[in-house]
Amino acid sequence: MGVGFFASGVVAGPAMAASPADWTQIPARTVTLFYPGQSSYQWLRSRAHPGARMVWNGAACLNCHSGTERGRGRHMDGGMRRGMRQGMRWRPPTAAKMGRDIVDGGPLEPTPIPGKNGVLNLSVQAAYDAENLYLRFQWRTNLDRPGRMHNYMRFDGEKWAFYGGPRSSESVASGEEPPLYEDRLAIMIDDGSVPGFRTQGCWLTCHRGMRDMPGEATKAEVKAHPLIGETGLGRSDVRKYLPDSRTDAAASWDKTKSAQAIADIKGAGGFVDLMQWRAHRSNPIEMADDGYVLEYRLSDEGKGPYGWNVDRETMTPKYMFDPDKVGMKVLTVDDIGDPAKPYALIREENAVPYDADADWEEGDVLPGRLLSRVDATGSASDNSRVHGEWDDGVWTVEWTRKLDTGHSGDDKILREGRTYTFGFAVHDDNVTTRFHFVSFPIQFGIGSPGQIQATRLR
Ligand code: HEC
């Protein structure tokens, strides 16, 4: 099973023939992803973190947090010895140990999720040819089902309302609503243009003031902000950004540089590429989204794989399932999670406009998102050869990405003979925002040295 019957045979675009037919010939490397809690850019530079001074000075996280569980600190290097001299009395923990400690709750996790694991082992295989980078990922999910539902709406007899959500939300934690949230795999890429990304990776993007972080900015505060709020990006919450887009040393969310200064940084390539494979919002149409991080987490130019299926004026769905194609116009609450039932609305494939006069019944459920491969355009639609399947507790995602997407304005162009910094993250077990697993930055070589080296295909 996996993406179900929608995807088979109907997906436009080039065949996957060029990707390695036999992945068993490509070495697999296991990357330890761990649960970071609220370890923000600012926390890492605060007194609470023993490595703060070194982090301020640009040291790599792995200077200290390296080693395996058994042979901890075996390769203690200069950076760590300096740290020890600066008064550290105990050994810095490994990624796996940190994940396990943080996930259970404490100063870095005020709202632990019961039963959540602290570590996720991500298997990564990589290959390339003259045109493409080919990636294959595998990981085990905590649940015995894939997280493939997202933003569902339920009819209560009179009106439609959003139903279910991430496990971090109050209504789900209290048992009032079911956990319904998509699994995700995210990749960040930099080519050396972003100061500090090579050594500190994803932690450059995570800040105080963001959603579910300490000092979370209020909606009113964000809306009133000239660059992020109503007169600028039109947002009402704070998401990932790079310190380089801010004016103060603490990289505060509201101390943004001018729009012109930010445009100049972007023009010079000083952004991080961020692409996300989404089990609900992109996988059913064999895509991943394509975005970048600079002053905010933004989509690339053009239109990505998904939009809303909700008319915000009337709070009714825009599309329903096409009974001629899938044998039903709507799901019921009991159908959720049934692998035999459709779970995503695809405009060109299984959807027809919503019929307000059909006899809707209490407990009817429709996806609040509408997917379309056909409507996706521009740089936002670059990741159009991505395929994920969940089988027996394991996701396998195969991802083809052009080395040169042709969109250097918001993508990192990859070249043979160069090493890049990658960061990986997985959202598992119906969670969102920071409740994910993340990797330390990884040196990724394309015909060049790296912790992961892509295999050249002949
Ligand atoms: C100079 C060495 C050093 C550097 C560099 C360093 N750390 Fe640390 N870090 C430590 C030590 C020591 C601890 C304390 C662990 C403890 O309390 O037992 C720690 C704790 C942490 C914790 C909390 C773990 C827990 O269980 O609560 C996190 C998260 C963390 N570091 C992340 C990072 C990240 C991310 C980076 C890179 C941006 C980094 N560290 C760089 C030494 C360092």
Boltz pocket constraint, residues with backbone or C-beta under 6 A from the ligand:
constraints:
  - pocket:
      binder: B
      contacts: [[A, 36], [A, 39], [A, 44], [A, 49], [A, 50], [A, 51], [A, 52], [A, 54], [A, 55], [A, 59], [A, 60], [A, 61], [A, 62], [A, 63], [A, 64], [A, 65], [A, 79], [A, 80], [A, 83], [A, 88], [A, 90], [A, 91], [A, 92], [A, 93], [A, 97], [A, 98], [A, 101], [A, 102], [A, 108], [A, 199], [A, 200], [A, 203]]
      max_distance: 6.0
